[in-house]
Every structure is written in structure tokens, then in C-alpha cells.
Amino acid sequence: MSEEEHQHPTSHYVKIWAILLVLLAVSVTGPMLEIQWVTLLTAFGIAGVKAYMVAVKFMHIDQTPRFVTYLVTTTLVFMLLFFAGTAPDVMKDHGTNWEKPAWIAAEAAYAAGEVSHEPEHH
């Protein structure tokens, strides 16, 4: 494809920008309903749609060679696998050979009312 075939009129980009702006408004107002599934849908679902639109419409990933699409997809799959593999260990707060960082213990003590944030006087 030649350079001229890839160019879009300015109105095309303004239309995509307007759609992204509406999706932003929905993703900001969704959590205001305080319904967990609506919050998750608007936070992650709309973020995925917006990322897809930016990749396809602004970055023109649909017009690149096929291996680029495979490379991006493979990278995303490995990123999700890394998160899925490490999240169970990172997100838990107890276990065998697990040591709680001092800042978490201090935060728990403050929440329990055992410690105040007043500085000690010597």
C-alpha cells in the first residue's frame, strides 16, 4: 500500500477522539453507581476497548505486517501469564517462610489503635 492509501481525513481522527471521550466519561461515571460489577466493567472493559481503538485507529496496527500483530499479542499473553503466576504469592499476607514487611505490621497496629501517629518526645 502506498503512503496516500494510509492517510485518513482529519474528521476520521476527530470522530475517534469523540468516541474515546465518551468512553472516558462512561468509565469515570460508572464507579459512581457503587455497583461492583459495573465498576469492574467500566474500569477494565472500557479500558480494553479504548486501548484496542488507539492501537488500531491511531497506531494503525491493522495495517502492519501480520508478524507485528502476532508479536504484540504474544507480548500481552506473556504479560498476563506473568501476572497470573506471581499474583497469588504477592497478594497474600501470610504463609510458610513469609515475612510481613515492617510497614504492613505498623499499618495494622495503627488500624487496631495500638499505636498513634504522634511523634515520640525524648
A tleap script that builds the chain and sets N, CA, C and O, in Angstrom:
source leaprc.protein.ff14SB
mol = sequence {
  NMET SER GLU GLU GLU HIE GLN HIE PRO THR
  SER HIE TYR VAL LYS ILE TRP ALA ILE LEU
  LEU VAL LEU LEU ALA VAL SER VAL THR GLY
  PRO MET LEU GLU ILE GLN TRP VAL THR LEU
  LEU THR ALA PHE GLY ILE ALA GLY VAL LYS
  ALA TYR MET VAL ALA VAL LYS PHE MET HIE
  ILE ASP GLN THR PRO ARG PHE VAL THR TYR
  LEU VAL THR THR THR LEU VAL PHE MET LEU
  LEU PHE PHE ALA GLY THR ALA PRO ASP VAL
  MET LYS ASP HIE GLY THR ASN TRP GLU LYS
  PRO ALA TRP ILE ALA ALA GLU ALA ALA TYR
  ALA ALA GLY GLU VAL SER HIE GLU PRO GLU
  HIE CHIE
}
set mol.1.N position { 0.837 -1.185 0.000 }
set mol.1.CA position { 0.000 0.000 0.000 }
set mol.1.C position { 0.876 1.241 0.000 }
set mol.1.O position { 1.929 1.284 0.636 }
set mol.2.N position { 0.425 2.223 -0.711 }
set mol.2.CA position { 1.198 3.452 -0.783 }
set mol.2.C position { 0.889 4.347 0.410 }
set mol.2.O position { -0.023 4.086 1.195 }
set mol.3.N position { 1.671 5.397 0.516 }
set mol.3.CA position { 1.528 6.344 1.624 }
set mol.3.C position { 0.150 7.017 1.616 }
set mol.3.O position { -0.435 7.251 2.673 }
set mol.4.N position { -0.374 7.333 0.394 }
set mol.4.CA position { -1.656 8.017 0.297 }
set mol.4.C position { -2.821 7.146 0.751 }
set mol.4.O position { -3.818 7.669 1.248 }
set mol.5.N position { -2.714 5.821 0.590 }
set mol.5.CA position { -3.794 4.919 0.975 }
set mol.5.C position { -3.934 4.822 2.485 }
set mol.5.O position { -5.013 4.483 2.971 }
set mol.6.N position { -2.888 5.105 3.242 }
set mol.6.CA position { -2.903 5.007 4.698 }
set mol.6.C position { -3.455 6.267 5.368 }
set mol.6.O position { -3.839 6.222 6.537 }
set mol.7.N position { -3.499 7.369 4.656 }
set mol.7.CA position { -3.909 8.622 5.271 }
set mol.7.C position { -5.429 8.708 5.376 }
set mol.7.O position { -6.163 8.304 4.474 }
set mol.8.N position { -5.874 9.249 6.508 }
set mol.8.CA position { -7.300 9.455 6.748 }
set mol.8.C position { -7.543 10.948 6.865 }
set mol.8.O position { -6.642 11.701 7.232 }
set mol.9.N position { -8.757 11.379 6.554 }
set mol.9.CA position { -9.061 12.802 6.747 }
set mol.9.C position { -9.089 13.135 8.242 }
set mol.9.O position { -9.256 12.255 9.086 }
set mol.10.N position { -8.927 14.390 8.538 }
set mol.10.CA position { -8.916 14.841 9.933 }
set mol.10.C position { -10.208 14.480 10.646 }
set mol.10.O position { -10.190 14.190 11.843 }
set mol.11.N position { -11.321 14.492 9.937 }
set mol.11.CA position { -12.606 14.161 10.555 }
set mol.11.C position { -12.627 12.734 11.100 }
set mol.11.O position { -13.313 12.454 12.083 }
set mol.12.N position { -11.882 11.837 10.469 }
set mol.12.CA position { -11.793 10.452 10.960 }
set mol.12.C position { -11.199 10.435 12.370 }
set mol.12.O position { -11.724 9.760 13.256 }
set mol.13.N position { -10.113 11.171 12.578 }
set mol.13.CA position { -9.460 11.202 13.887 }
set mol.13.C position { -10.293 11.948 14.927 }
set mol.13.O position { -10.289 11.579 16.102 }
set mol.14.N position { -10.994 12.977 14.513 }
set mol.14.CA position { -11.868 13.712 15.437 }
set mol.14.C position { -13.007 12.801 15.889 }
set mol.14.O position { -13.388 12.819 17.059 }
set mol.15.N position { -13.545 12.015 14.977 }
set mol.15.CA position { -14.618 11.071 15.325 }
set mol.15.C position { -14.121 10.035 16.334 }
set mol.15.O position { -14.808 9.745 17.313 }
set mol.16.N position { -12.947 9.484 16.102 }
set mol.16.CA position { -12.374 8.504 17.042 }
set mol.16.C position { -12.105 9.173 18.384 }
set mol.16.O position { -12.376 8.583 19.429 }
set mol.17.N position { -11.579 10.389 18.373 }
set mol.17.CA position { -11.330 11.132 19.619 }
set mol.17.C position { -12.626 11.335 20.394 }
set mol.17.O position { -12.649 11.177 21.614 }
set mol.18.N position { -13.715 11.688 19.689 }
set mol.18.CA position { -15.006 11.896 20.343 }
set mol.18.C position { -15.509 10.594 20.971 }
set mol.18.O position { -16.036 10.605 22.083 }
set mol.19.N position { -15.349 9.483 20.267 }
set mol.19.CA position { -15.750 8.185 20.824 }
set mol.19.C position { -14.934 7.875 22.075 }
set mol.19.O position { -15.487 7.428 23.079 }
set mol.20.N position { -13.625 8.109 22.023 }
set mol.20.CA position { -12.766 7.879 23.188 }
set mol.20.C position { -13.170 8.782 24.351 }
set mol.20.O position { -13.115 8.364 25.508 }
set mol.21.N position { -13.570 9.994 24.056 }
set mol.21.CA position { -14.003 10.923 25.100 }
set mol.21.C position { -15.294 10.443 25.765 }
set mol.21.O position { -15.432 10.536 26.984 }
set mol.22.N position { -16.233 9.934 24.978 }
set mol.22.CA position { -17.476 9.388 25.540 }
set mol.22.C position { -17.162 8.169 26.404 }
set mol.22.O position { -17.718 8.018 27.491 }
set mol.23.N position { -16.276 7.302 25.925 }
set mol.23.CA position { -15.893 6.123 26.717 }
set mol.23.C position { -15.207 6.536 28.019 }
set mol.23.O position { -15.394 5.891 29.051 }
set mol.24.N position { -14.417 7.604 27.974 }
set mol.24.CA position { -13.797 8.114 29.191 }
set mol.24.C position { -14.859 8.566 30.178 }
set mol.24.O position { -14.774 8.262 31.367 }
set mol.25.N position { -15.861 9.292 29.691 }
set mol.25.CA position { -16.934 9.767 30.571 }
set mol.25.C position { -17.675 8.587 31.201 }
set mol.25.O position { -18.015 8.631 32.383 }
set mol.26.N position { -17.925 7.541 30.426 }
set mol.26.CA position { -18.604 6.356 30.959 }
set mol.26.C position { -17.730 5.670 32.006 }
set mol.26.O position { -18.228 5.241 33.047 }
set mol.27.N position { -16.433 5.565 31.735 }
set mol.27.CA position { -15.552 4.881 32.689 }
set mol.27.C position { -15.356 5.689 33.973 }
set mol.27.O position { -15.039 5.115 35.015 }
set mol.28.N position { -15.536 6.994 33.917 }
set mol.28.CA position { -15.444 7.819 35.130 }
set mol.28.C position { -16.749 7.782 35.915 }
set mol.28.O position { -16.728 7.724 37.145 }
set mol.29.N position { -17.881 7.815 35.222 }
set mol.29.CA position { -19.164 7.833 35.923 }
set mol.29.C position { -19.624 6.452 36.372 }
set mol.29.O position { -20.445 6.354 37.284 }
set mol.30.N position { -19.121 5.383 35.761 }
set mol.30.CA position { -19.519 4.029 36.139 }
set mol.30.C position { -19.307 3.711 37.609 }
set mol.30.O position { -20.226 3.199 38.249 }
set mol.31.N position { -18.133 3.991 38.174 }
set mol.31.CA position { -17.913 3.707 39.596 }
set mol.31.C position { -18.783 4.543 40.533 }
set mol.31.O position { -18.945 4.182 41.699 }
set mol.32.N position { -19.340 5.639 40.054 }
set mol.32.CA position { -20.194 6.468 40.905 }
set mol.32.C position { -21.494 5.762 41.274 }
set mol.32.O position { -22.153 6.146 42.239 }
set mol.33.N position { -21.870 4.730 40.511 }
set mol.33.CA position { -23.072 3.966 40.829 }
set mol.33.C position { -22.861 3.046 42.033 }
set mol.33.O position { -23.821 2.561 42.631 }
set mol.34.N position { -21.599 2.814 42.376 }
set mol.34.CA position { -21.202 1.976 43.508 }
set mol.34.C position { -21.748 0.555 43.414 }
set mol.34.O position { -22.117 -0.044 44.424 }
set mol.35.N position { -21.797 0.025 42.202 }
set mol.35.CA position { -22.136 -1.373 41.956 }
set mol.35.C position { -20.859 -2.037 41.457 }
set mol.35.O position { -20.298 -1.614 40.446 }
set mol.36.N position { -20.392 -3.074 42.156 }
set mol.36.CA position { -19.068 -3.629 41.889 }
set mol.36.C position { -18.902 -4.108 40.445 }
set mol.36.O position { -17.890 -3.803 39.814 }
set mol.37.N position { -19.866 -4.846 39.914 }
set mol.37.CA position { -19.691 -5.367 38.561 }
set mol.37.C position { -19.709 -4.247 37.526 }
set mol.37.O position { -19.025 -4.345 36.507 }
set mol.38.N position { -20.469 -3.193 37.764 }
set mol.38.CA position { -20.474 -2.050 36.847 }
set mol.38.C position { -19.124 -1.330 36.912 }
set mol.38.O position { -18.590 -0.903 35.888 }
set mol.39.N position { -18.588 -1.202 38.107 }
set mol.39.CA position { -17.278 -0.568 38.269 }
set mol.39.C position { -16.200 -1.361 37.541 }
set mol.39.O position { -15.377 -0.784 36.829 }
set mol.40.N position { -16.200 -2.685 37.716 }
set mol.40.CA position { -15.202 -3.519 37.043 }
set mol.40.C position { -15.366 -3.471 35.530 }
set mol.40.O position { -14.383 -3.394 34.793 }
set mol.41.N position { -16.610 -3.516 35.073 }
set mol.41.CA position { -16.865 -3.466 33.631 }
set mol.41.C position { -16.400 -2.145 33.046 }
set mol.41.O position { -15.746 -2.120 32.003 }
set mol.42.N position { -16.735 -1.049 33.710 }
set mol.42.CA position { -16.350 0.255 33.169 }
set mol.42.C position { -14.857 0.500 33.313 }
set mol.42.O position { -14.256 1.152 32.459 }
set mol.43.N position { -14.251 -0.010 34.373 }
set mol.43.CA position { -12.816 0.229 34.560 }
set mol.43.C position { -11.978 -0.595 33.589 }
set mol.43.O position { -11.109 -0.054 32.904 }
set mol.44.N position { -12.235 -1.897 33.526 }
set mol.44.CA position { -11.384 -2.771 32.725 }
set mol.44.C position { -11.926 -2.999 31.312 }
set mol.44.O position { -11.156 -3.028 30.353 }
set mol.45.N position { -13.215 -3.158 31.181 }
set mol.45.CA position { -13.792 -3.396 29.860 }
set mol.45.C position { -13.604 -2.223 28.929 }
set mol.45.O position { -13.160 -2.383 27.792 }
set mol.46.N position { -13.940 -1.052 29.410 }
set mol.46.CA position { -13.816 0.136 28.568 }
set mol.46.C position { -12.345 0.475 28.334 }
set mol.46.O position { -11.991 0.968 27.263 }
set mol.47.N position { -11.492 0.219 29.314 }
set mol.47.CA position { -10.054 0.450 29.112 }
set mol.47.C position { -9.525 -0.443 27.991 }
set mol.47.O position { -8.708 -0.007 27.179 }
set mol.48.N position { -9.984 -1.674 27.948 }
set mol.48.CA position { -9.576 -2.577 26.874 }
set mol.48.C position { -10.064 -2.110 25.515 }
set mol.48.O position { -9.326 -2.169 24.531 }
set mol.49.N position { -11.297 -1.647 25.457 }
set mol.49.CA position { -11.857 -1.137 24.200 }
set mol.49.C position { -11.079 0.098 23.745 }
set mol.49.O position { -10.751 0.233 22.566 }
set mol.50.N position { -10.789 0.991 24.683 }
set mol.50.CA position { -10.042 2.206 24.326 }
set mol.50.C position { -8.631 1.860 23.854 }
set mol.50.O position { -8.145 2.448 22.888 }
set mol.51.N position { -7.977 0.926 24.513 }
set mol.51.CA position { -6.633 0.526 24.092 }
set mol.51.C position { -6.669 -0.089 22.696 }
set mol.51.O position { -5.795 0.179 21.872 }
set mol.52.N position { -7.673 -0.907 22.437 }
set mol.52.CA position { -7.817 -1.506 21.108 }
set mol.52.C position { -8.037 -0.421 20.052 }
set mol.52.O position { -7.424 -0.455 18.985 }
set mol.53.N position { -8.907 0.536 20.352 }
set mol.53.CA position { -9.179 1.602 19.384 }
set mol.53.C position { -7.930 2.431 19.090 }
set mol.53.O position { -7.669 2.784 17.940 }
set mol.54.N position { -7.172 2.735 20.121 }
set mol.54.CA position { -5.948 3.516 19.912 }
set mol.54.C position { -4.951 2.722 19.071 }
set mol.54.O position { -4.333 3.268 18.157 }
set mol.55.N position { -4.796 1.427 19.382 }
set mol.55.CA position { -3.849 0.604 18.629 }
set mol.55.C position { -4.253 0.473 17.163 }
set mol.55.O position { -3.402 0.526 16.274 }
set mol.56.N position { -5.533 0.304 16.914 }
set mol.56.CA position { -5.993 0.090 15.542 }
set mol.56.C position { -6.134 1.404 14.775 }
set mol.56.O position { -5.690 1.506 13.631 }
set mol.57.N position { -6.742 2.395 15.393 }
set mol.57.CA position { -7.067 3.619 14.656 }
set mol.57.C position { -5.941 4.643 14.617 }
set mol.57.O position { -5.759 5.313 13.600 }
set mol.58.N position { -5.176 4.781 15.709 }
set mol.58.CA position { -4.110 5.783 15.735 }
set mol.58.C position { -2.750 5.191 15.408 }
set mol.58.O position { -1.943 5.817 14.720 }
set mol.59.N position { -2.494 3.980 15.903 }
set mol.59.CA position { -1.197 3.357 15.657 }
set mol.59.C position { -1.206 2.516 14.375 }
set mol.59.O position { -0.160 2.041 13.933 }
set mol.60.N position { -2.375 2.340 13.791 }
set mol.60.CA position { -2.551 1.610 12.534 }
set mol.60.C position { -1.976 0.204 12.586 }
set mol.60.O position { -1.355 -0.257 11.628 }
set mol.61.N position { -2.184 -0.474 13.707 }
set mol.61.CA position { -1.650 -1.819 13.846 }
set mol.61.C position { -2.344 -2.799 12.902 }
set mol.61.O position { -1.796 -3.858 12.596 }
set mol.62.N position { -3.532 -2.458 12.445 }
set mol.62.CA position { -4.227 -3.317 11.493 }
set mol.62.C position { -3.615 -3.244 10.095 }
set mol.62.O position { -3.938 -4.071 9.242 }
set mol.63.N position { -2.745 -2.276 9.846 }
set mol.63.CA position { -2.122 -2.125 8.541 }
set mol.63.C position { -0.651 -2.527 8.546 }
set mol.63.O position { 0.047 -2.335 7.551 }
set mol.64.N position { -0.180 -3.078 9.648 }
set mol.64.CA position { 1.212 -3.520 9.739 }
set mol.64.C position { 1.314 -4.958 9.250 }
set mol.64.O position { 0.299 -5.636 9.091 }
set mol.65.N position { 2.526 -5.420 9.013 }
set mol.65.CA position { 2.681 -6.836 8.647 }
set mol.65.C position { 2.118 -7.735 9.753 }
set mol.65.O position { 2.092 -7.353 10.923 }
set mol.66.N position { 1.675 -8.917 9.372 }
set mol.66.CA position { 0.991 -9.817 10.284 }
set mol.66.C position { 1.869 -10.193 11.493 }
set mol.66.O position { 1.342 -10.395 12.587 }
set mol.67.N position { 3.189 -10.290 11.314 }
set mol.67.CA position { 4.044 -10.699 12.425 }
set mol.67.C position { 4.038 -9.661 13.555 }
set mol.67.O position { 4.264 -10.018 14.711 }
set mol.68.N position { 3.785 -8.392 13.244 }
set mol.68.CA position { 3.727 -7.365 14.279 }
set mol.68.C position { 2.523 -7.610 15.178 }
set mol.68.O position { 2.623 -7.499 16.400 }
set mol.69.N position { 1.399 -7.940 14.584 }
set mol.69.CA position { 0.196 -8.255 15.364 }
set mol.69.C position { 0.456 -9.479 16.242 }
set mol.69.O position { 0.072 -9.494 17.411 }
set mol.70.N position { 1.096 -10.492 15.695 }
set mol.70.CA position { 1.439 -11.690 16.484 }
set mol.70.C position { 2.395 -11.346 17.618 }
set mol.70.O position { 2.256 -11.865 18.725 }
set mol.71.N position { 3.358 -10.479 17.352 }
set mol.71.CA position { 4.330 -10.093 18.368 }
set mol.71.C position { 3.651 -9.342 19.520 }
set mol.71.O position { 3.937 -9.602 20.688 }
set mol.72.N position { 2.763 -8.423 19.187 }
set mol.72.CA position { 2.043 -7.664 20.219 }
set mol.72.C position { 1.150 -8.600 21.028 }
set mol.72.O position { 1.106 -8.508 22.254 }
set mol.73.N position { 0.442 -9.497 20.350 }
set mol.73.CA position { -0.431 -10.448 21.036 }
set mol.73.C position { 0.373 -11.369 21.946 }
set mol.73.O position { -0.033 -11.626 23.079 }
set mol.74.N position { 1.497 -11.862 21.469 }
set mol.74.CA position { 2.351 -12.736 22.277 }
set mol.74.C position { 2.862 -11.999 23.507 }
set mol.74.O position { 2.889 -12.566 24.599 }
set mol.75.N position { 3.263 -10.758 23.345 }
set mol.75.CA position { 3.735 -9.958 24.477 }
set mol.75.C position { 2.637 -9.781 25.519 }
set mol.75.O position { 2.894 -9.913 26.716 }
set mol.76.N position { 1.425 -9.486 25.083 }
set mol.76.CA position { 0.310 -9.330 26.019 }
set mol.76.C position { -0.005 -10.635 26.745 }
set mol.76.O position { -0.295 -10.625 27.941 }
set mol.77.N position { 0.051 -11.757 26.028 }
set mol.77.CA position { -0.214 -13.056 26.661 }
set mol.77.C position { 0.839 -13.352 27.724 }
set mol.77.O position { 0.499 -13.805 28.817 }
set mol.78.N position { 2.109 -13.104 27.422 }
set mol.78.CA position { 3.168 -13.346 28.415 }
set mol.78.C position { 3.031 -12.416 29.613 }
set mol.78.O position { 3.300 -12.825 30.743 }
set mol.79.N position { 2.614 -11.169 29.385 }
set mol.79.CA position { 2.408 -10.247 30.492 }
set mol.79.C position { 1.299 -10.758 31.414 }
set mol.79.O position { 1.445 -10.726 32.636 }
set mol.80.N position { 0.196 -11.227 30.834 }
set mol.80.CA position { -0.905 -11.763 31.631 }
set mol.80.C position { -0.490 -13.046 32.358 }
set mol.80.O position { -0.889 -13.262 33.503 }
set mol.81.N position { 0.306 -13.899 31.705 }
set mol.81.CA position { 0.802 -15.112 32.362 }
set mol.81.C position { 1.722 -14.769 33.535 }
set mol.81.O position { 1.662 -15.417 34.580 }
set mol.82.N position { 2.568 -13.760 33.368 }
set mol.82.CA position { 3.441 -13.336 34.456 }
set mol.82.C position { 2.625 -12.853 35.639 }
set mol.82.O position { 2.907 -13.215 36.782 }
set mol.83.N position { 1.613 -12.035 35.371 }
set mol.83.CA position { 0.764 -11.552 36.452 }
set mol.83.C position { 0.043 -12.704 37.135 }
set mol.83.O position { 0.006 -12.776 38.364 }
set mol.84.N position { -0.532 -13.609 36.339 }
set mol.84.CA position { -1.269 -14.741 36.908 }
set mol.84.C position { -0.343 -15.648 37.721 }
set mol.84.O position { -0.775 -16.242 38.709 }
set mol.85.N position { 0.906 -15.759 37.323 }
set mol.85.CA position { 1.845 -16.608 38.047 }
set mol.85.C position { 2.363 -15.993 39.328 }
set mol.85.O position { 2.645 -16.713 40.285 }
set mol.86.N position { 2.494 -14.691 39.368 }
set mol.86.CA position { 3.060 -14.044 40.548 }
set mol.86.C position { 2.018 -13.493 41.509 }
set mol.86.O position { 2.309 -13.328 42.694 }
set mol.87.N position { 0.828 -13.207 41.040 }
set mol.87.CA position { -0.198 -12.582 41.875 }
set mol.87.C position { -0.545 -13.384 43.126 }
set mol.87.O position { -0.676 -12.791 44.196 }
set mol.88.N position { -0.701 -14.708 43.041 }
set mol.88.CA position { -1.057 -15.440 44.265 }
set mol.88.C position { -0.033 -15.278 45.393 }
set mol.88.O position { -0.409 -15.211 46.563 }
set mol.89.N position { 1.238 -15.215 45.054 }
set mol.89.CA position { 2.266 -15.049 46.083 }
set mol.89.C position { 2.360 -13.617 46.574 }
set mol.89.O position { 2.514 -13.381 47.772 }
set mol.90.N position { 2.272 -12.676 45.678 }
set mol.90.CA position { 2.453 -11.272 46.026 }
set mol.90.C position { 1.270 -10.726 46.818 }
set mol.90.O position { 1.448 -9.877 47.691 }
set mol.91.N position { 0.079 -11.201 46.523 }
set mol.91.CA position { -1.120 -10.618 47.116 }
set mol.91.C position { -1.513 -11.225 48.457 }
set mol.91.O position { -2.389 -10.685 49.132 }
set mol.92.N position { -0.896 -12.326 48.863 }
set mol.92.CA position { -1.291 -12.903 50.150 }
set mol.92.C position { -0.490 -12.273 51.280 }
set mol.92.O position { 0.593 -11.733 51.055 }
set mol.93.N position { -1.020 -12.342 52.488 }
set mol.93.CA position { -0.368 -11.681 53.611 }
set mol.93.C position { 0.124 -12.660 54.671 }
set mol.93.O position { 0.468 -12.242 55.777 }
set mol.94.N position { 0.165 -13.955 54.357 }
set mol.94.CA position { 0.667 -14.930 55.306 }
set mol.94.C position { 1.099 -16.187 54.535 }
set mol.94.O position { 0.790 -16.344 53.354 }
set mol.95.N position { 1.814 -17.067 55.225 }
set mol.95.CA position { 2.225 -18.329 54.612 }
set mol.95.C position { 3.546 -18.818 55.164 }
set mol.95.O position { 4.180 -18.141 55.974 }
set mol.96.N position { 3.959 -19.991 54.726 }
set mol.96.CA position { 5.217 -20.586 55.146 }
set mol.96.C position { 6.376 -19.754 54.595 }
set mol.96.O position { 6.407 -19.411 53.413 }
set mol.97.N position { 7.327 -19.437 55.476 }
set mol.97.CA position { 8.504 -18.639 55.111 }
set mol.97.C position { 8.132 -17.262 54.555 }
set mol.97.O position { 8.883 -16.676 53.776 }
set mol.98.N position { 6.992 -16.764 54.954 }
set mol.98.CA position { 6.558 -15.446 54.502 }
set mol.98.C position { 6.762 -14.477 55.644 }
set mol.98.O position { 6.326 -14.740 56.765 }
set mol.99.N position { 7.413 -13.373 55.382 }
set mol.99.CA position { 7.706 -12.395 56.416 }
set mol.99.C position { 7.000 -11.090 56.084 }
set mol.99.O position { 7.176 -10.529 55.002 }
set mol.100.N position { 6.209 -10.622 57.019 }
set mol.100.CA position { 5.445 -9.399 56.803 }
set mol.100.C position { 6.377 -8.190 56.887 }
set mol.100.O position { 7.102 -8.042 57.871 }
set mol.101.N position { 6.371 -7.327 55.871 }
set mol.101.CA position { 7.200 -6.125 55.943 }
set mol.101.C position { 6.804 -5.248 57.127 }
set mol.101.O position { 5.645 -5.249 57.543 }
set mol.102.N position { 7.737 -4.523 57.655 }
set mol.102.CA position { 7.503 -3.701 58.843 }
set mol.102.C position { 6.413 -2.662 58.617 }
set mol.102.O position { 5.643 -2.373 59.533 }
set mol.103.N position { 6.334 -2.097 57.420 }
set mol.103.CA position { 5.328 -1.057 57.189 }
set mol.103.C position { 3.917 -1.622 57.227 }
set mol.103.O position { 2.988 -0.916 57.619 }
set mol.104.N position { 3.730 -2.893 56.824 }
set mol.104.CA position { 2.404 -3.505 56.896 }
set mol.104.C position { 2.038 -3.765 58.356 }
set mol.104.O position { 0.901 -3.532 58.767 }
set mol.105.N position { 3.010 -4.251 59.141 }
set mol.105.CA position { 2.754 -4.502 60.563 }
set mol.105.C position { 2.425 -3.198 61.285 }
set mol.105.O position { 1.535 -3.169 62.134 }
set mol.106.N position { 3.135 -2.120 60.952 }
set mol.106.CA position { 2.876 -0.827 61.588 }
set mol.106.C position { 1.496 -0.295 61.193 }
set mol.106.O position { 0.792 0.292 62.015 }
set mol.107.N position { 1.119 -0.504 59.945 }
set mol.107.CA position { -0.196 -0.066 59.490 }
set mol.107.C position { -1.306 -0.842 60.208 }
set mol.107.O position { -2.326 -0.263 60.582 }
set mol.108.N position { -1.107 -2.145 60.400 }
set mol.108.CA position { -2.089 -2.967 61.101 }
set mol.108.C position { -2.197 -2.543 62.565 }
set mol.108.O position { -3.298 -2.505 63.115 }
set mol.109.N position { -1.068 -2.225 63.201 }
set mol.109.CA position { -1.076 -1.791 64.595 }
set mol.109.C position { -1.797 -0.448 64.733 }
set mol.109.O position { -2.531 -0.235 65.698 }
set mol.110.N position { -1.595 0.449 63.783 }
set mol.110.CA position { -2.276 1.736 63.818 }
set mol.110.C position { -3.783 1.551 63.640 }
set mol.110.O position { -4.579 2.189 64.330 }
set mol.111.N position { -4.167 0.678 62.714 }
set mol.111.CA position { -5.586 0.419 62.463 }
set mol.111.C position { -6.256 -0.194 63.691 }
set mol.111.O position { -7.433 0.059 63.950 }
set mol.112.N position { -5.513 -0.997 64.443 }
set mol.112.CA position { -6.064 -1.623 65.645 }
set mol.112.C position { -6.081 -0.661 66.826 }
set mol.112.O position { -6.628 -0.988 67.879 }
set mol.113.N position { -5.494 0.514 66.666 }
set mol.113.CA position { -5.487 1.508 67.734 }
set mol.113.C position { -4.378 1.304 68.743 }
set mol.113.O position { -4.374 1.939 69.797 }
set mol.114.N position { -3.444 0.432 68.437 }
set mol.114.CA position { -2.343 0.156 69.357 }
set mol.114.C position { -1.263 1.227 69.317 }
set mol.114.O position { -0.517 1.392 70.282 }
set mol.115.N position { -1.173 1.955 68.208 }
set mol.115.CA position { -0.126 2.951 68.014 }
set mol.115.C position { -0.757 4.201 67.437 }
set mol.115.O position { -1.697 4.114 66.647 }
set mol.116.N position { -0.252 5.367 67.822 }
set mol.116.CA position { -0.736 6.615 67.242 }
set mol.116.C position { 0.357 7.196 66.349 }
set mol.116.O position { 1.511 6.771 66.398 }
set mol.117.N position { -0.021 8.154 65.550 }
set mol.117.CA position { 0.948 8.801 64.668 }
set mol.117.C position { 1.639 9.979 65.346 }
set mol.117.O position { 2.345 10.738 64.682 }
set mol.118.N position { 1.456 10.145 66.630 }
set mol.118.CA position { 2.103 11.239 67.363 }
set mol.118.C position { 3.606 10.930 67.493 }
set mol.118.O position { 3.967 9.809 67.852 }
set mol.119.N position { 4.468 11.883 67.214 }
set mol.119.CA position { 5.899 11.641 67.361 }
set mol.119.C position { 6.282 11.484 68.822 }
set mol.119.O position { 5.720 12.119 69.715 }
set mol.120.N position { 7.254 10.621 69.028 }
set mol.120.CA position { 7.720 10.396 70.409 }
set mol.120.C position { 8.627 11.546 70.832 }
set mol.120.O position { 9.414 12.055 70.034 }
set mol.121.N position { 8.505 11.958 72.118 }
set mol.121.CA position { 9.357 13.022 72.645 }
set mol.121.C position { 10.403 12.377 73.534 }
set mol.121.O position { 10.089 11.559 74.399 }
set mol.122.N position { 11.627 12.751 73.312 }
set mol.122.CA position { 12.735 12.168 74.099 }
set mol.122.C position { 13.258 13.148 75.104 }
set mol.122.O position { 14.186 12.832 75.850 }
savepdb mol mol.pdb
quit
